[in-house]
Amino acid sequence: MERIRRGDSGAAGREEAAFFRYCPDTITRRAEMSEGDIMEKNEIWLKWAVELQSIAQAGLFYGRDSFDRERYERVREIAAEMICYKGEIPPEKVKDLFCSDTGYQTPKIDTRAAIFEGDKILLVKERNGTWSLPGGWVDVGLSVSENIVKEVREEAGLEVRAERVIAVQDREKHNLPIYAYKVCKLFILCSVVGGSFEENLETVESRYFGIGELPVLAEEKNNEEQMRMCFEACGREDWVTLLD
């Protein structure tokens, strides 16, 4: 989905967020669920749609037989129709977002910067009023460290140095709502080397917060559990990168 550079800004970001978000009134917090109930009935349809789309996308990329490609195209359309029906999103928008990728489907990569000043962590305030760690989708052509430096510069106005990886997480295991694409989240401890905040297209304010004074978080990007993880990592020189 190269046409959508970011999943968290501008009109494209709002459309993507609407596409990914499903039936908010049915969401149950994972902390209240047993391991066996994680993929509850309200989530299974999304898993099916994503799997069908992935199979169809691979078939369209590798398939050579015209009849097989026609069948794969129809499978992809069915997956989009499932998302459209359950998410109440216009068909043309679902097809634009869900059926425009090519090649073998792999997870999108999201980077989040953990920047500390004393015992407080830097958060940026988004235009919807929620707060998040600076970050976003990794752009094609940039390494992970280059991308996090760029994201912090754009959202917080700071020049930073990427120090070490705190965690590599499967977003689906930590954040709600569930997305229609797999996302790999990288939390990276960064140090400030210069710069200052200026309001921009994505954020309106930046501020440092202690763990006991966190504001309303953009929990689809970072929740309290992940904030506590960053605080713990900052305080330990022997921190070992967490996986999943």
Salt bridges, closest charged atoms under 4 A:
ASP8 OD1 - ARG6 NH2 2.69
ASP8 OD2 - ARG112 NH2 3.34
ASP8 OD2 - LYS221 NZ 3.72
GLU15 OE1 - LYS93 NZ 3.31
GLU43 OE1 - ARG30 NH2 3.61
GLU51 OE1 - LYS47 NZ 3.95
ASP68 OD1 - ARG71 NH1 2.98
GLU77 OE1 - ARG74 NH1 3.16
GLU81 OE2 - ARG74 NH1 3.04
ASP96 OD1 - ARG3 NH2 2.65
ASP110 OD2 - ARG112 NE 3.20
ASP110 OD2 - LYS185 NZ 2.60
GLU126 OE2 - LYS221 NZ 2.77
ASP139 OD2 - ARG5 NH1 3.13
ASP139 OD2 - LYS150 NZ 3.20
GLU151 OE1 - ARG6 NH1 2.49
GLU151 OE2 - LYS150 NZ 3.10
GLU154 OE1 - LYS150 NZ 3.49
GLU155 OE2 - ARG6 NH2 2.74
GLU159 OE2 - ARG153 NE 2.83
GLU163 OE2 - ARG161 NH1 3.62
ASP170 OD2 - LYS182 NZ 2.91
GLU172 OE2 - LYS182 NZ 3.91
GLU199 OE2 - ARG127 NH2 3.38
GLU202 OE1 - ARG6 NH2 2.82
GLU205 OE2 - ARG207 NH2 2.49
GLU213 OE2 - LYS120 NZ 3.29
GLU219 OE1 - ARG29 NH1 3.33
GLU224 OE2 - ARG228 NH2 2.87
GLU225 OE2 - HIS174 ND1 2.73
GLU232 OE2 - ARG236 NH1 3.26
ASP238 OD1 - ARG236 NE 3.25
ASP244 OD2 - LYS173 NZ 3.84
